[in-house]
Amino acid sequence: MMFELPRYEFRYFDNTDWKEISEIELMDGLYKTYHKITPAIKEMIMGREVETPDGVYRLKNKRKLPIPG
């Protein structure tokens, strides 16, 4: 079984199209709103979308992954 790294997507509120983004872009975008981004990433791993003033972030593959620990 191969492990696949998570991929993330972003969309602006005024747009319906999702754009794949890098993990660095995700971290940068979330840090502007959430000074502790780990809880926001956990929300995405659980299949939820995370809103910021700029738009919405989500995990690209919809499969829920177990949270370690």
Beta strands, then each sheet from edge to edge (+ up, - down):
strand 1: 8-12
strand 2: 19-21
strand 3: 50-51
strand 4: 55-59
sheet 1: 2+ 1- 4+ 3-
end
